[in-house]
Amino acid sequence: MFLTASLRRYKQHLILTRENPGSILVPCCDFDLMWKTHLLHPSIYKADTTTILGDVLKHPETKIGALEITKYQAFEKDTEAIWRRHDMVFVRPGAILRGDFPLPLPEQPKDVHKNFAVFEFEMELFKFEIENFEKGKTFSFTLQLDNKAAVWKRRLKGGSHILEGDREPLAKFIVNTDDKNSITLSFHQKKLFSKTPKLCHTIDLTECLETALSTVETMTHMFRIPIPLFGPANRKAYVTIKTCGSPKPLSYRFTLSPEPEFAQFRHPADVVSSPKTVLKREILMMQSVPCELSVYRVYSYSGKTAFTCRVVNAEPADVMVLEIVNSDGITVASASLVDNNVFPSHLEPLEDSSKCVTTNMSDSRDTVLLIRGRSDWGICVGVKRTHGQSLDEEQNIVAVKFFKLGDKEGWCDVRKTKHSLLIQINPNEDELIEMNPDEGQITLPIDIDDVPECVAAGLSMMLLPSLCYIINTPEAGLMEGNSDAYVTSVVLRCPSLSRFSSTGDGRN
């Protein structure tokens, strides 16, 4: 239905071009699509335009250089005036030029992000050894993981012993790389009416697990680990543990660095990776738009840098761009502030309103972020729950909504729990982004392919409370020619989960 109206507008454009021969009329995006589709059939196009106009109509230059932007905008103003004289509206919500299409990303293996995942290992206690414990005494030994229940207990006489399972291991247990991953041996001497104080000795399993992960093609790994003991120097203990089968990936857990690095720049185009994709033409035309760059690290569960997050903010100009950059320095996902008029009007006839974002579903006072990866991926909307802005940030409440774009488009459920915000990745599916703003953490399901886009969405949600109460203030908006405009920092990490409220599936 939207395209049917676009076809009608294209016909109106042809008629207005005929009736205004001295003017250069440029297209709006919706009927420009119709125009270019018409051009795909040269013989038909030549016949149609010759019949209507008396000659073949030439399409204006599609790619406009920086020097041509002013000239093109003048044509747009003239075109808009001509449409208005005929009681028609040229600019159509949902058909606003949003910039160039994102540059294609290099192809990457499907499991390129798996090394950031949390893995689970099934393990066995294969052997337990002690040497040179005092003879004639009895000792009770206990092995446990972190502060969890004991996985193995045994009472042994002093001396030296080697314990192995015949057909079954001494014990079976499960560890995952997101835990502290330590194993503790505690023992005490058993006496008739008392016992000696318990001695505990802990060893870290992290190195063993990293070794097993680095050679996943090997199904089984064996580690003989000495346990340092207090007491006589010749007293020793060893545990031999074995991994069973391949590690099982569980989830992704990313943590934002607590403090960013800041830098000031003259113009956002000097910083963002694709200026013509995320910046408005009027911003690109300005020689100076002071902005601030905040650089955060996004760590995996192990503390290694998984991504770099760059936030470019020129608040008076309504410019905010968030970029997710991989270890190769390539921007693999982004989020940018967009105007409400990029969506179709709610007055447009809709076949299925649940699969469309319209102007009445995103109020003009709301803050809207468009998430991109290889293509447009999703829309995050922040809705102010209070009319004014309180000096107490905890009172500046925001409801968040999320609309998924692509093959499975539609409004997604957003729910608030005691410790996190849960964002449905696709409508009617169980996969969720779990976002904990207090800890700066984002947890993702293991089966997803679009990890960078989900990270961008989670970080965008963290931005919304700050953006909602900065962008839509009476002071917002950059006055033309004001190159000395101030810049307000956008704090990526929210002070509290209490600043969020649930919105359900976002259609209300």
Residue, then its C-alpha position, 0 to 999 in steps of 0.5 A: m500500500f505504501l508503494t502504491a501511493s509512491l507510484r501515484r506520487y511518481k505520476q504526479h512528479l511527471i505531470l509537475t515536471r511537464e507543467n514546470p519546464g523551466s524548473i529542475l524537479v528532484p524526487c523524494c525517496d519513495f517515488d525515486l524508487m519508482w523512477k529507478t524501477h521505471l528506468l530498468h525498462p528502457s524502451i517502456y521508459k522512453a515511450d512513457t516519458t516521451t508521451i507525457l513530456g515530449d522527450v526522454l526525462k533524464h534522472p538527476e545525478t544520484k551520488i552528490g558530491a560535497l560541493e553539490i549538496t547546496k545546489y541539490q538542496a536548492f532544487e529540493k526547496d524549489t520542488e517542495a514549493i511547486w508541490r505546495r502550489h498544487d496543494m500537494v505535500f512533497v516530503r513524505p514521512g518514511a521516505i526521508l533520505r537517510g544517507d548512503f547505504p553502509l559499506p559492505l563488511p568483509e565476510q567472516p566465519k560463522d563462528v568468528h565470535k565463539n572465542f568470546a563465549v562462556f564454555e562448560f566442561e564436563m570433568e573427572l577426578f581421575k587420580f588423587e595422590i598424597e606423599n609423606f603424610e605422617k604415618g599412624k595418623t588418619f586424615s580426612f580429605t575433601l575436594q570442592l569447587d569454589n564454595k560449592a558442595a564437595v565433589w569428593k571426600r575420602r579418609l586415608k591413613g598417613g603415608s603415601h597413596i595413589l587412588e584411581g577409579d577402576r571403571e569409574p572416575l573418583a568423581k565427576f563435576i562440571v565447571n564453566t569458564d565464567d566461574k572462578n574456576s578453582i579447586t580446593l583441597s581441604f584436610h584435617q587430622k582425625k583424633l579420638f575426641s577432636k580434630t586438628p584445624k582444617l587446612c585449605h589449599t586452592i589451585d586455579l583451573t583457568e590455565c587448564l581450561e584455556t589450554a583445553l579451549s585452545t586445542v578443541e580438536t582434542m576431545t580429552h585433556m589430562f592435567r596432573i596438578p600439584i597442590p601446595l601444602f602447609g606443613p612438612a616440606n616433603r608432604k605433597a599432594y596431586v590431583t589429576i583431572k580429565t576433560c570429557g569430550s568437547p567443551k559446550p558453549l553456553s552464552y556470551r557475556f560482555t562487560l563495558s569498561p567503567e571509564p572511557e577515554f575522551a577526545q574533542f574533535r572539530h566535526p563528527a565526519d572526522v571521527v565516524s567511519s561512514p559519515k555519509t551513512v549516519l550524518k544528515r546532509e546539513i551536518l555534513m555541509m557545516q564546516s564546524v560541529p564540535c563533538e566529543l569522542s568517548v572510547y570504551r572497551v568491551y571485555s569478554y568474560s575472561g577480561k580480554t578486549a572483544f570490541t571497542c565501543r566508540v560514542v561520538n556526541a554533538e548534542p546541540a546538533d542532535v548527533m549521536v553515533l555509537e560504533i562497535v569496532n572489532s579487533d581488526g579495526i573494522t566497524v561491524a555494527s553501529a547505532s545512530l540517532v534518527d529523526n521521527n520522520v524516517f518512519p511512515s505516517h500512522l495515517e498510511p494504510l497498513e497491512d499489518s501494524s505489528k510489523c511496522v514502525t509509524t510516527n504515532m508509535s514513536d512520538s516526536r519527543d522520543t529518542v530513536l536509535l537505528i541499529r545497523g550491521r550488514s543492513d538495518w537491523g533494529i530500532c531502539v526507542g526511548v520514551k520519557r516517563t516524566h515531562g520535565q527533567s529532574l536534578d535527581e537522575e533516578q527520577n528521570i525514568v525511561a521506557v524502552k521499546f525495540f523493533k526488529l528489522g529484517d526477515k523476522e521484523g516486528w515489535c519485540d518484548v522488553r521486560k524488566t526483572k530484579h537485576s536486568l532488562l530483557i530484550q527479545i531479539n526476534p518476535n515470538e522467539d525465546e532468545l533474549i539480550e540480557m542487559n544489566p546497566d548497573e554492572g555494565q554487562i550484556t549477556l547473549p544467547i550462544d546460537i545467534d550469528d549477529v553478535p556485534e548488532c546485539v552488543a550495539a543494541g544492548l549498549s544503545m539501551m544503556l544510552l537511552p536514559s541519558l539521551c532522552y533527557i538531553i536531546n529533547t530539551p528546549e536548548a537542544g538544536l544547533m543554531e546555524g553558523n554557531s561553530d562554538a556550540y557546547v558539547t555535553s557528554v553522554v554517559l554510556r553506563c546508567p546509574s541504575l536499573s531503576r531508570f528503566s521501565s518495562t514496555g511489553d511488546g512496544r506497540n502501545 
